[in-house]
Structure formats: structure tokens, C-alpha cells
Amino acid sequence: MNISVVIPNYNGVHLFPITLPALFVALDHSGLQFEVIIVDDCSSDGSEKFLKDNFPQISVLPNAQNLGFSKTINTGIFAAKNDLVLLLNSDVRLSPNYFKDQLRYFRMPDTFGVMGKIIGWEDDVIQDAAKYPKFQGFKLKTSYNHLPNEADGSFAYSMYLSGANALVDRQKLLELGGFNELYSPFYMEDVDLSIRAWRVGWKCYFEPLSICRHRTSASIASKEKKEYIRIIYNR
């Protein structure tokens, strides 16, 4: 097995000095061969130049125009060459042993992917764990977090994999056609992708020992006003 990391970016240059060194430490600790692909969605903050000057080992794929999350990350997915693809937000910082407890899931032929536990950028507040559906009035909400026992080493299912940190089987991802671009510019595309995987018999998992830190809405909020984000989320 080897890993392709795909990161969509829009004006995330201020995050790179923190997130990218942490990513390379985690990849080195995995013991696997890897490549890192960053698809730049027409940033105006010098992201592309910064990456080329400071991280020449990264493949930078610039969009000709701003396309939003789904189209941008699909560009990276279709360019990836390795067995596993880590879908990673630019505002996520991996722990050094992030991959250590994830690779075992891919020994099972029906694994689609696995996500880690997302905690706060500067605290240990859980932002994302295993996702279970929950009725709220007449609506089925997908945001309920379930935290399984970390000590027993069992496999925990998740309704969907967070697009902020999901390690997935590349071939299965390609068979599904990547993310549905209907959900552009952002939100809910990760739920849709995971449900399509479940429907064909592939499983999504949550690994609580794989920990990463997330700077909440840092990448989206820098581009979109909060009210617009709310409208997109509730459409």
C-alpha cells in the first residue's frame, strides 16, 4: 500500500507552515511511499508561489477559475496514483501517528475508507467522531457524534467519512466517480459520497486513535460570509 494526499486549497497559505510539516511527519511515520497533491482554487494570497518555493516535493495543480470544493478535490483525486487517497482539508493538522491504526482497515476487501477523530486546533474538544444518523423532529440529522471505546480495538462504523480527513480506497473512490459536483460550492458532498459507498456494500469506519486538529471553518470562512455559509448548509 501507498498513499496519495489530496488537499483542496483556497487562500490557506497562512496554515501551510503548521499543517504541511505535520503532514510530512505523519507520512514518514507511516513507512509507506507517498505523494502530496494540492489543488489550488484560484487563491489570491500567494499560495501557489509559497508551495513551489517551500515545498517543491508537492504537486501543485492550479484551477484556471474558482470552482469550489467538489470540483477542486476531484481534480486531485483523478490525478492521484497510489492505492489509498487521504482527503485532507488545508486547515487540518495530523498527529505524528495518524496512520498507525488506520492501515489495518484496508486488509478487509469491503473497506471504503476510515476517518480519524477531529479535535479542536488549540483544545481537545471533539469536533467529529463516528457519525450516526439521528432524528430531530421530522428531520434526519447526520451530525450526531458517537465516540466508541478506544481501548477495545474494535472496528467502529460511521455513517459517513468527514471530507476533512478521510483515508479511502482509491479504486473504489474512482468507481463512485469521486464527489458529486451537484453539491458545489461546498457542504454535504462527503455525506453523499459515503452513502453511495454503503449502497454498493462498502463500509466506512471511524478510528478514535487517529487524531487530528481542525481550525474550524478557517478555509471556508476566509472566502464566504457567515450568512452565505448558513444558506448553503441549509439548502
Protein Blocks (a to p, Z undefined) as FASTA:
>chain_A
ZZddddddehklmmmmmmmmmmmmmmmmnopacddddddehiaehmmmmmmmmmmmbccd
ddfbdebjmlmmmmmmmmpmbfbdcdddfkbccdfklmmmmmmmmmpmkbfbdcdddddf
kbcbdfbdcdddddehjaccfkbccdddfklopacddfbacfkbccddfklmmmnopaaf
klpggghjlmmmmmmmmmnopacdddfklccdddehklmmmmpcfklmmmmmmZZ
